[in-house]
Amino acid sequence: MRLPAQLVHWASEGRSARRALFEPACTETHEFVLVTELSLEGARLLTPAPLEIGGKVLLRLPMLEPVKARVVWVSNRIAGCAFQQPLHPAVFRVLLSGVESARS
């Protein structure tokens, strides 16, 4: 599997109230990555630069809202991320069917 995605580095500000951000914070870093493996609970990414274990990221996958994740392992430019909330199985199937139809 090779699924293009966008990765946004973020840090929690520790606020308990929900809020909307109307423009990205100046410190956000956007990178284009390839998802090489995907499950309901996480993803393996090929990144342009190594990520830091414990780093918090938003993964923007095609057809989905951004998914919050934490970097759990790194090997050079390959990283494993655990999603904060697992993907819903129906959403996962739709995403995979989009990948399969793109291969055809």
All heavy atoms as an XYZ file, in Angstrom:
805
protein
N       0.838     -1.174      0.000
C       0.000      0.000      0.000
C       0.880      1.233      0.000
O       1.863      1.301      0.713
C      -0.890     -0.009      1.251
C      -1.489      1.346      1.574
S      -2.385      1.431      3.129
C      -3.884      0.677      2.623
N       0.530      2.181     -0.813
C       1.185      3.492     -0.814
C       0.093      4.529     -0.981
O      -0.439      4.718     -2.057
C       2.204      3.603     -1.935
C       3.391      2.687     -1.713
C       4.642      3.342     -2.238
N       5.768      2.481     -2.025
C       6.725      2.757     -1.161
N       6.678      3.836     -0.453
N       7.727      1.946     -1.009
N      -0.245      5.164      0.110
C      -1.324      6.135      0.144
C      -0.747      7.487      0.512
O      -0.196      7.655      1.604
C      -2.365      5.688      1.186
C      -3.549      6.585      1.434
C      -4.449      6.635      0.200
C      -4.344      6.061      2.620
N      -0.826      8.489     -0.386
C      -0.299      9.806     -0.032
C      -1.163     10.458      1.041
O      -2.386     10.314      1.046
C      -0.359     10.590     -1.341
C      -1.281      9.853     -2.230
C      -1.370      8.445     -1.734
N      -0.522     11.156      1.958
C      -1.225     11.841      3.042
C      -0.417     13.063      3.435
O       0.724     13.228      3.024
C      -1.400     10.904      4.232
N      -1.031     13.908      4.242
C      -0.337     15.087      4.766
C      -0.235     14.934      6.273
O      -1.180     14.497      6.939
C      -1.089     16.365      4.413
C      -0.325     17.605      4.797
C      -1.064     18.879      4.428
O      -2.274     18.904      4.340
N      -0.310     19.938      4.241
N       0.897     15.293      6.811
C       1.161     15.182      8.242
C       1.348     16.586      8.800
O       2.093     17.377      8.243
C       2.431     14.363      8.450
C       2.732     13.865      9.839
C       1.742     12.773     10.216
C       4.137     13.322      9.902
N       0.663     16.883      9.900
C       0.801     18.175     10.573
C       1.260     17.901     11.993
O       0.636     17.125     12.709
C      -0.546     18.945     10.595
C      -0.369     20.279     11.299
C      -1.083     19.144      9.188
N       2.368     18.486     12.399
C       2.865     18.350     13.768
C       2.085     19.323     14.644
O       1.858     20.455     14.257
C       4.359     18.674     13.832
C       5.185     17.774     12.999
N       5.761     16.641     13.493
C       5.517     17.812     11.688
C       6.417     16.033     12.529
N       6.279     16.725     11.430
N       1.677     18.883     15.803
C       0.915     19.739     16.710
C       1.256     19.402     18.143
O       1.772     18.338     18.428
C      -0.584     19.623     16.474
C      -1.137     18.260     16.765
C      -1.039     17.156     15.972
C      -1.825     17.833     17.926
N      -1.635     16.081     16.557
C      -2.132     16.462     17.761
C      -2.229     18.482     19.094
C      -2.807     15.737     18.726
C      -2.911     17.749     20.047
C      -3.201     16.399     19.857
N       0.945     20.323     19.022
C       1.161     20.099     20.452
C      -0.099     20.517     21.186
O      -0.690     21.551     20.883
C       2.355     20.912     20.942
N      -0.504     19.718     22.125
C      -1.676     20.028     22.938
C      -1.359     21.201     23.843
O      -0.282     21.275     24.425
C      -2.060     18.811     23.774
O      -3.076     19.154     24.675
N      -2.306     22.110     23.959
C      -2.094     23.263     24.822
C      -2.661     23.033     26.206
O      -2.638     23.923     27.039
C      -2.717     24.504     24.185
C      -2.053     24.872     22.878
C      -2.742     26.047     22.215
O      -3.635     26.665     22.831
O      -2.372     26.353     21.083
N      -3.223     21.859     26.451
C      -3.743     21.552     27.762
C      -5.044     22.248     28.107
O      -5.428     22.298     29.260
N      -5.748     22.782     27.127
C      -7.018     23.441     27.399
C      -8.123     22.402     27.448
O      -8.176     21.500     26.626
C      -7.335     24.457     26.310
C      -6.334     25.581     26.263
C      -6.732     26.570     25.222
N      -5.685     27.581     25.104
C      -5.854     28.731     24.499
N      -6.995     29.028     23.959
N      -4.873     29.587     24.426
N      -9.019     22.555     28.406
C     -10.102     21.590     28.526
C     -11.278     21.951     27.625
O     -12.058     21.089     27.254
C     -10.566     21.503     29.983
O     -10.978     22.781     30.419
N     -11.437     23.208     27.251
C     -12.558     23.622     26.411
C     -12.249     23.366     24.943
O     -11.119     23.564     24.488
C     -12.853     25.104     26.630
N     -13.269     22.923     24.202
C     -13.096     22.741     22.758
C     -13.096     24.107     22.099
O     -13.781     25.022     22.525
C     -14.233     21.897     22.192
C     -14.228     20.493     22.760
C     -15.336     19.708     22.180
N     -14.894     19.263     20.873
C     -15.614     18.509     20.068
N     -16.801     18.114     20.409
N     -15.160     18.141     18.903
N     -12.319     24.236     21.042
C     -12.275     25.506     20.331
C     -11.945     25.240     18.876
O     -11.435     24.179     18.510
C     -11.247     26.452     20.954
C      -9.838     25.938     20.904
C      -8.947     26.766     21.809
N      -7.628     26.193     21.835
C      -6.600     26.651     21.139
N      -6.726     27.713     20.396
N      -5.434     26.071     21.209
N     -12.257     26.204     18.045
C     -11.979     26.087     16.615
C     -10.788     26.976     16.278
O     -10.672     28.090     16.777
C     -13.195     26.526     15.800
N      -9.913     26.463     15.433
C      -8.788     27.256     14.942
C      -9.115     27.700     13.526
O      -9.410     26.876     12.669
C      -7.500     26.429     14.937
C      -6.978     26.014     16.299
C      -5.758     25.122     16.127
C      -6.620     27.222     17.129
N      -9.076     28.999     13.283
C      -9.437     29.515     11.975
C      -8.234     29.702     11.066
O      -8.382     29.884      9.885
C     -10.218     30.821     12.112
C     -11.530     30.604     12.805
C     -11.689     30.945     14.127
C     -12.584     30.005     12.145
C     -12.881     30.722     14.775
C     -13.781     29.778     12.785
C     -13.934     30.142     14.105
N      -7.054     29.661     11.619
C      -5.852     29.671     10.805
C      -4.790     28.882     11.547
O      -4.776     28.839     12.769
C      -5.368     31.093     10.507
C      -5.041     31.923     11.722
C      -4.674     33.335     11.330
O      -5.504     34.035     10.754
O      -3.530     33.708     11.607
N      -3.909     28.207     10.810
C      -2.911     27.375     11.484
C      -1.967     28.207     12.348
O      -1.689     29.355     12.040
C      -2.131     26.728     10.329
C      -2.758     27.180      9.075
C      -3.805     28.193      9.378
N      -1.523     27.608     13.432
C      -0.523     28.263     14.275
C       0.782     28.397     13.496
O       1.091     27.578     12.641
C      -0.308     27.444     15.544
N       1.541     29.400     13.799
C       2.792     29.649     13.080
C       3.780     28.503     13.225
O       4.633     28.324     12.378
C       3.440     30.940     13.573
S       2.450     32.407     13.254
N       3.676     27.744     14.310
C       4.663     26.700     14.562
C       4.297     25.358     13.913
O       5.062     24.423     14.011
C       4.829     26.484     16.078
O       3.554     26.157     16.631
C       5.369     27.728     16.745
N       3.130     25.258     13.271
C       2.765     23.996     12.633
C       3.685     23.704     11.455
O       4.056     24.603     10.714
C       1.320     24.031     12.132
C       0.308     23.893     13.219
C      -1.101     23.770     12.672
O      -1.289     23.903     11.449
O      -2.009     23.543     13.466
N       4.047     22.452     11.303
C       4.860     22.016     10.184
C       4.050     21.018      9.369
O       3.530     20.054      9.914
C       6.148     21.325     10.682
O       6.822     22.219     11.560
C       7.053     20.957      9.538
N       3.923     21.250      8.078
C       3.183     20.365      7.194
C       4.175     19.576      6.341
O       5.106     20.147      5.786
C       2.258     21.167      6.267
C       1.227     21.955      7.003
N      -0.083     21.568      7.055
C       1.305     23.092      7.730
C      -0.772     22.434      7.766
N       0.060     23.375      8.193
N       3.968     18.267      6.253
C       4.820     17.412      5.427
C       3.936     16.461      4.633
O       2.890     16.035      5.121
C       5.758     16.565      6.294
C       6.744     17.346      7.104
C       7.550     16.450      8.028
O       7.130     15.313      8.299
O       8.610     16.894      8.478
N       4.370     16.129      3.448
C       3.679     15.096      2.687
C       4.385     13.778      2.969
O       5.612     13.703      2.950
C       3.658     15.438      1.195
C       2.722     16.569      0.909
C       3.192     17.868      0.812
C       1.362     16.340      0.777
C       2.326     18.917      0.579
C       0.479     17.380      0.544
C       0.963     18.682      0.447
N       3.595     12.751      3.278
C       4.117     11.442      3.648
C       3.413     10.370      2.826
O       2.405     10.632      2.177
C       3.914     11.157      5.157
C       4.644     12.185      6.003
C       2.439     11.116      5.522
N       3.956      9.162      2.867
C       3.293      8.002      2.276
C       2.907      7.056      3.390
O       3.731      6.728      4.246
C       4.223      7.275      1.300
C       4.380      7.880     -0.081
C       5.388      7.073     -0.890
C       3.059      7.931     -0.812
N       1.641      6.643      3.387
C       1.184      5.625      4.324
C       1.482      4.286      3.665
O       0.989      4.001      2.570
C      -0.329      5.764      4.604
C      -0.813      4.655      5.523
C      -0.623      7.132      5.207
N       2.322      3.471      4.299
C       2.702      2.183      3.709
C       1.970      1.019      4.356
O       2.000     -0.097      3.831
C       4.226      1.962      3.805
O       4.612      2.006      5.173
C       4.973      3.029      3.009
N       1.339      1.264      5.502
C       0.527      0.249      6.167
C      -0.511      0.986      7.005
O      -0.209      2.007      7.604
C       1.392     -0.634      7.055
C       0.685     -1.829      7.623
C       1.630     -2.733      8.388
O       2.760     -2.961      7.921
O       1.240     -3.182      9.472
N      -1.736      0.447      7.019
C      -2.817      1.103      7.728
C      -3.657      0.071      8.450
O      -3.931     -1.010      7.909
C      -3.690      1.882      6.728
C      -4.825      2.724      7.276
C      -4.287      3.905      8.087
C      -5.690      3.246      6.130
N      -4.046      0.381      9.683
C      -4.965     -0.468     10.442
C      -5.987      0.447     11.096
O      -5.913      1.666     10.977
C      -4.217     -1.280     11.503
O      -3.803     -0.438     12.563
N      -6.926     -0.146     11.817
C      -7.911      0.659     12.536
C      -7.250      1.497     13.621
O      -7.705      2.588     13.940
C      -8.977     -0.245     13.175
C      -9.848     -1.046     12.224
C     -10.765     -1.974     13.007
C     -10.646     -0.147     11.311
N      -6.149      0.985     14.179
C      -5.495      1.638     15.317
C      -4.313      2.522     14.980
O      -3.825      3.253     15.838
C      -5.021      0.578     16.328
C      -6.142     -0.189     16.984
C      -6.639     -1.353     16.121
O      -5.885     -1.815     15.249
O      -7.781     -1.780     16.313
N      -3.785      2.436     13.752
C      -2.611      3.235     13.450
C      -2.114      3.067     12.034
O      -2.764      2.449     11.197
N      -0.927      3.618     11.786
C      -0.358      3.611     10.439
C       1.165      3.593     10.498
O       1.764      4.062     11.458
C      -0.826      4.844      9.667
N       1.752      3.028      9.440
C       3.200      3.119      9.241
C       3.414      4.132      8.128
O       2.776      4.066      7.079
C       3.780      1.762      8.850
C       5.299      1.821      8.667
C       5.890      0.463      8.428
N       5.314     -0.120      7.228
C       5.404     -1.402      6.898
N       6.035     -2.241      7.690
N       4.878     -1.855      5.784
N       4.318      5.074      8.363
C       4.538      6.185      7.448
C       5.963      6.221      6.933
O       6.895      5.937      7.681
C       4.260      7.521      8.154
C       2.962      7.655      8.934
C       2.954      8.983      9.688
C       1.770      7.548      8.019
N       6.118      6.608      5.693
C       7.418      6.936      5.114
C       7.451      8.456      5.058
O       6.606      9.086      4.405
C       7.560      6.329      3.720
C       8.856      6.620      2.980
C      10.060      6.112      3.768
C       8.822      5.993      1.602
N       8.389      9.064      5.786
C       8.419     10.514      5.958
C       9.656     11.130      5.311
O      10.671     10.456      5.147
C       8.402     10.868      7.462
O       9.588     10.361      8.071
C       7.189     10.288      8.154
N       9.597     12.413      4.948
C      10.774     13.059      4.358
C      11.913     13.245      5.354
O      13.069     13.320      4.978
C      10.244     14.401      3.862
C       8.939     14.609      4.516
C       8.430     13.278      4.967
N      11.580     13.323      6.645
C      12.586     13.472      7.702
C      12.140     12.632      8.892
O      10.946     12.405      9.075
C      12.718     14.941      8.103
N      13.069     12.154      9.704
C      12.682     11.347     10.863
C      11.754     12.106     11.810
O      11.889     13.314     11.983
C      14.012     11.038     11.552
C      15.059     11.233     10.508
C      14.525     12.312      9.593
N      10.821     11.395     12.405
C       9.932     11.950     13.416
C      10.481     11.614     14.798
O      11.358     10.763     14.925
C       8.521     11.377     13.266
C       7.810     11.655     11.945
C       6.455     10.958     11.907
C       7.636     13.153     11.735
N       9.947     12.254     15.830
C      10.374     11.979     17.200
C       9.364     11.083     17.891
O       8.159     11.318     17.802
C      10.507     13.283     17.989
C      11.685     14.134     17.572
C      11.872     15.323     18.499
O      11.524     15.228     19.696
O      12.373     16.340     18.013
N       9.851     10.058     18.578
C       8.972      9.198     19.365
C       8.247     10.060     20.394
O       8.853     10.905     21.046
C       9.767      8.071     20.051
C      10.329      7.120     18.995
C       8.903      7.320     21.054
C      11.237      6.051     19.539
N       6.943      9.859     20.504
C       6.126     10.634     21.421
C       5.537     11.889     20.803
O       4.683     12.536     21.411
N       5.992     12.232     19.592
C       5.463     13.410     18.923
C       3.992     13.246     18.580
O       3.527     12.142     18.301
N       3.252     14.341     18.621
C       1.838     14.327     18.272
C       1.676     14.896     16.875
O       2.278     15.925     16.541
C       1.036     15.144     19.271
C       1.056     14.541     20.661
C       0.262     15.384     21.618
C       0.302     14.782     23.004
N      -0.435     15.594     23.966
N       0.876     14.204     16.056
C       0.674     14.611     14.675
C      -0.804     14.501     14.308
O      -1.569     13.785     14.946
C       1.516     13.752     13.699
C       3.004     13.945     13.924
C       1.147     12.280     13.799
N      -1.178     15.231     13.276
C      -2.470     15.070     12.625
C      -2.177     14.448     11.269
O      -1.342     14.960     10.522
C      -3.161     16.420     12.410
C      -3.746     17.117     13.609
C      -4.261     18.505     13.210
C      -4.885     16.308     14.194
N      -2.838     13.358     10.970
C      -2.649     12.688      9.691
C      -3.876     12.960      8.839
O      -4.994     12.619      9.230
C      -2.457     11.185      9.900
C      -2.140     10.366      8.661
C      -0.843     10.833      7.995
C      -2.052      8.899      9.022
N      -3.668     13.616      7.717
C      -4.762     13.923      6.796
C      -4.760     12.889      5.680
O      -3.937     12.942      4.775
C      -4.608     15.328      6.244
C      -4.805     16.375      7.296
C      -4.900     17.765      6.721
N      -5.241     18.693      7.786
C      -4.698     19.877      7.925
N      -3.802     20.294      7.071
N      -5.061     20.657      8.922
N      -5.694     11.955      5.796
C      -5.857     10.896      4.799
C      -6.929     11.313      3.800
O      -7.842     12.062      4.154
C      -6.266      9.591      5.482
C      -5.252      9.020      6.470
C      -5.902      7.981      7.359
C      -4.086      8.424      5.706
N      -6.864     10.828      2.558
C      -7.896     11.175      1.580
C      -9.279     10.777      2.087
O      -9.455      9.716      2.680
C      -7.520     10.338      0.347
C      -6.090      9.986      0.530
C      -5.850      9.936      2.012
N     -10.252     11.626      1.869
C     -11.663     11.388      2.170
C     -11.981     11.376      3.661
O     -13.097     11.059      4.046
C     -12.169     10.076      1.549
C     -11.961      9.975      0.068
S     -12.574      8.421     -0.613
C     -11.452      7.226      0.086
N     -11.031     11.692      4.547
C     -11.284     11.648      5.987
C     -10.957     12.983      6.643
O     -10.142     13.752      6.151
C     -10.417     10.582      6.663
C     -10.617      9.135      6.298
C      -9.683      8.264      7.125
C     -12.053      8.707      6.501
N     -11.587     13.205      7.788
C     -11.186     14.317      8.643
C      -9.783     13.994      9.170
O      -9.411     12.823      9.265
C     -12.159     14.445      9.812
C     -13.549     14.898      9.424
C     -13.571     16.338      8.953
O     -12.847     17.176      9.535
O     -14.311     16.625      8.001
N      -8.991     14.999      9.539
C      -7.667     14.711     10.104
C      -7.769     13.807     11.333
O      -8.688     13.927     12.131
C      -7.137     16.092     10.477
C      -7.880     17.034      9.584
C      -9.244     16.426      9.408
N      -6.820     12.888     11.441
C      -6.791     11.912     12.531
C      -5.622     12.250     13.454
O      -4.483     12.366     13.002
C      -6.613     10.479     11.949
C      -6.544      9.457     13.060
C      -7.725     10.156     10.965
N      -5.911     12.403     14.753
C      -4.844     12.663     15.727
C      -4.110     11.364     16.017
O      -4.729     10.313     16.177
C      -5.425     13.210     17.025
C      -5.979     14.605     16.903
C      -6.496     15.085     18.229
C      -7.060     16.485     18.108
N      -7.584     16.957     19.406
N      -2.782     11.456     16.074
C      -1.972     10.266     16.330
C      -0.735     10.645     17.136
O      -0.361     11.816     17.215
C      -1.561      9.616     15.015
N      -0.108      9.605     17.703
C       1.138      9.765     18.462
C       2.174      8.844     17.832
O       1.892      7.695     17.521
C       0.888      9.390     19.924
C       2.083      9.557     20.829
C       1.725      9.262     22.283
N       0.960      8.039     22.460
C       1.481      6.819     22.548
N       2.780      6.656     22.477
N       0.713      5.767     22.709
N       3.382      9.343     17.648
C       4.471      8.549     17.087
C       4.945      7.577     18.165
O       5.358      7.993     19.250
C       5.631      9.453     16.607
C       6.770      8.613     16.051
C       5.134     10.459     15.575
N       4.883      6.258     17.875
C       5.259      5.253     18.878
C       6.591      4.579     18.578
O       7.209      4.027     19.476
C       4.142      4.198     19.068
C       2.906      4.845     19.691
C       3.779      3.516     17.772
N       7.027      4.582     17.321
C       8.352      4.058     17.007
C       8.875      4.734     15.751
O       8.104      5.250     14.943
C       8.364      2.533     16.848
C       7.501      1.998     15.734
C       6.209      1.569     15.825
C       7.865      1.835     14.357
N       5.753      1.148     14.595
C       6.754      1.292     13.682
C       9.017      2.092     13.628
C       6.759      1.017     12.311
C       9.029      1.820     12.268
C       7.907      1.279     11.630
N      10.205      4.763     15.618
C      10.861      5.396     14.473
C      12.063      4.567     14.085
O      12.802      4.077     14.940
C      11.326      6.832     14.831
C      12.130      7.434     13.698
C      10.150      7.712     15.197
N      12.250      4.394     12.791
C      13.443      3.773     12.238
C      13.835      4.569     10.999
O      13.251      4.386      9.930
C      13.174      2.307     11.875
O      14.321      1.731     11.277
N      14.771      5.505     11.194
C      15.198      6.397     10.137
C      14.005      7.228      9.670
O      13.466      7.987     10.438
C      15.886      5.624      9.009
C      16.704      6.530      8.112
O      16.866      7.705      8.375
N      17.209      5.972      7.029
N      13.559      7.046      8.422
C      12.440      7.836      7.885
C      11.126      7.053      7.881
O      10.167      7.455      7.239
C      12.778      8.302      6.474
C      13.908      9.319      6.438
C      14.220      9.826      5.039
N      13.086      9.825      4.162
C      13.076      9.302      2.939
N      14.153      8.730      2.451
N      12.004      9.344      2.189
N      11.072      5.956      8.589
C       9.841      5.177      8.719
C       9.363      5.315     10.156
O      10.153      5.215     11.088
C      10.074      3.695      8.360
C      10.574      3.588      6.928
C       8.798      2.892      8.549
C      11.050      2.199      6.549
N       8.069      5.587     10.329
C       7.531      5.792     11.676
C       6.204      5.070     11.825
O       5.431      4.960     10.874
C       7.343      7.286     11.942
N       5.961      4.599     13.029
C       4.678      3.994     13.366
C       3.904      4.932     14.258
O       4.440      5.457     15.239
N       2.647      5.170     13.913
C       1.790      6.074     14.669
C       0.572      5.328     15.184
O      -0.007      4.513     14.465
C       1.324      7.231     13.796
S       2.648      8.298     13.234
N       0.177      5.628     16.404
C      -1.049      5.080     16.992
C      -2.097      6.182     16.991
O      -1.840      7.291     17.467
C      -0.785      4.600     18.415
N      -3.284      5.880     16.446
C      -4.356      6.861     16.407
C      -4.917      7.089     17.804
O      -5.034      6.143     18.587
C      -5.487      6.410     15.473
C      -5.062      6.231     14.040
C      -5.634      5.246     13.256
C      -4.110      7.052     13.461
C      -5.271      5.079     11.941
C      -3.733      6.892     12.137
C      -4.316      5.907     11.376
N      -5.277      8.330     18.102
C      -5.877      8.647     19.393
C      -7.222      7.925     19.532
O      -7.553      7.432     20.596
C      -6.067     10.159     19.517
C      -6.512     10.606     20.875
C      -6.511     12.117     20.994
O      -6.352     12.850     20.026
N      -6.676     12.603     22.196
N      -7.984      7.867     18.452
C      -9.247      7.130     18.392
C      -9.164      6.205     17.187
O      -8.820      6.661     16.095
C     -10.437      8.080     18.202
C     -10.652      9.044     19.349
C     -11.167      8.326     20.585
O     -11.942      7.387     20.505
N     -10.704      8.768     21.740
N      -9.469      4.914     17.349
C      -9.416      4.012     16.192
C     -10.361      4.461     15.088
O     -11.392      5.085     15.360
C      -9.868      2.666     16.763
C      -9.721      2.784     18.235
C      -9.874      4.238     18.577
N      -9.991      4.151     13.856
C     -10.891      4.424     12.734
C     -12.115      3.527     12.854
O     -12.015      2.381     13.297
C     -10.187      4.135     11.403
C      -8.963      4.982     11.060
C      -8.360      4.499      9.742
C      -9.312      6.451     10.984
N     -13.245      4.032     12.440
C     -14.451      3.204     12.407
C     -14.269      2.168     11.293
O     -13.757      2.499     10.215
C     -15.676      4.085     12.137
C     -16.958      3.351     12.277
N     -17.449      2.540     11.296
C     -17.829      3.303     13.308
C     -18.593      2.022     11.700
N     -18.841      2.470     12.924
N     -14.658      0.900     11.515
C     -14.461     -0.132     10.491
C     -15.067      0.225      9.131
O     -14.471     -0.065      8.092
C     -15.138     -1.363     11.095
C     -15.034     -1.151     12.569
C     -15.179      0.338     12.763
N     -16.223      0.875      9.106
C     -16.844      1.249      7.827
C     -16.000      2.305      7.104
O     -15.824      2.248      5.884
C     -18.267      1.757      8.053
N     -15.460      3.266      7.851
C     -14.602      4.299      7.268
C     -13.329      3.662      6.733
O     -12.862      3.993      5.642
C     -14.279      5.384      8.322
C     -13.218      6.350      7.823
C     -15.543      6.117      8.729
N     -12.780      2.714      7.486
C     -11.573      1.998      7.061
C     -11.817      1.268      5.742
O     -11.006      1.333      4.823
C     -11.174      1.022      8.175
C      -9.924      0.244      7.907
C      -8.682      0.862      7.926
C      -9.982     -1.115      7.645
C      -7.521      0.147      7.708
C      -8.827     -1.836      7.418
C      -7.595     -1.199      7.445
N     -12.969      0.574      5.625
C     -13.290     -0.155      4.382
C     -13.427      0.791      3.195
O     -12.949      0.499      2.104
C     -14.565     -0.979      4.569
C     -14.359     -2.231      5.386
C     -15.575     -3.148      5.330
N     -16.784     -2.532      5.865
C     -17.148     -2.562      7.138
N     -16.391     -3.173      8.035
N     -18.264     -1.973      7.524
N     -14.070      1.938      3.404
C     -14.225      2.919      2.326
C     -12.862      3.444      1.891
O     -12.582      3.561      0.695
C     -15.146      4.082      2.761
C     -15.090      5.231      1.779
C     -16.573      3.590      2.932
N     -12.004      3.732      2.838
C     -10.661      4.227      2.516
C      -9.888      3.180      1.725
O      -9.254      3.501      0.710
C      -9.918      4.581      3.801
C      -8.531      5.192      3.655
C      -8.575      6.484      2.849
C      -7.935      5.453      5.005
N      -9.935      1.922      2.150
C      -9.228      0.869      1.434
C      -9.805      0.625      0.055
O      -9.070      0.345     -0.895
C      -9.237     -0.428      2.242
C      -8.359     -0.433      3.499
C      -8.384     -1.812      4.148
C      -6.946     -0.001      3.205
N     -11.126      0.731     -0.087
C     -11.723      0.540     -1.417
C     -11.275      1.652     -2.364
O     -11.081      1.412     -3.549
C     -13.246      0.461     -1.334
O     -13.797      1.703     -0.971
N     -11.080      2.864     -1.846
C     -10.558      3.952     -2.663
C      -9.139      3.689     -3.112
O      -8.761      3.989     -4.239
N      -8.321      3.083     -2.244
C      -6.940      2.729     -2.595
C      -6.950      1.636     -3.667
O      -6.217      1.703     -4.644
C      -6.151      2.274     -1.343
C      -4.808      1.684     -1.732
C      -5.986      3.422     -0.378
N      -7.785      0.626     -3.477
C      -7.854     -0.479     -4.444
C      -8.331      0.005     -5.809
O      -7.806     -0.420     -6.832
C      -8.789     -1.575     -3.919
C      -8.229     -2.313     -2.709
C      -6.915     -3.007     -2.992
O      -6.742     -3.578     -4.089
O      -6.040     -2.964     -2.112
N      -9.334      0.900     -5.847
C      -9.836      1.385     -7.138
C      -8.802      2.270     -7.833
O      -8.741      2.321     -9.046
C     -11.155      2.114     -6.969
O     -10.991      3.288     -6.193
N      -7.965      2.967     -7.064
C      -6.898      3.791     -7.656
C      -5.825      2.921     -8.304
O      -5.177      3.331     -9.261
C      -6.284      4.689     -6.598
N      -5.629      1.702     -7.790
C      -4.640      0.786     -8.370
C      -5.090      0.237     -9.713
O      -4.276     -0.125    -10.541
C      -4.389     -0.398     -7.436
C      -3.565     -0.065     -6.245
C      -3.253     -1.344     -5.523
N      -2.746     -1.078     -4.199
C      -2.491     -2.012     -3.309
N      -2.732     -3.269     -3.603
N      -2.038     -1.696     -2.151
N      -6.407      0.111     -9.892
C      -6.963     -0.501    -11.118
C      -6.817      0.371    -12.320
O      -6.685      1.502    -12.337
C      -8.439     -0.811    -10.918
O      -8.628     -1.583     -9.767
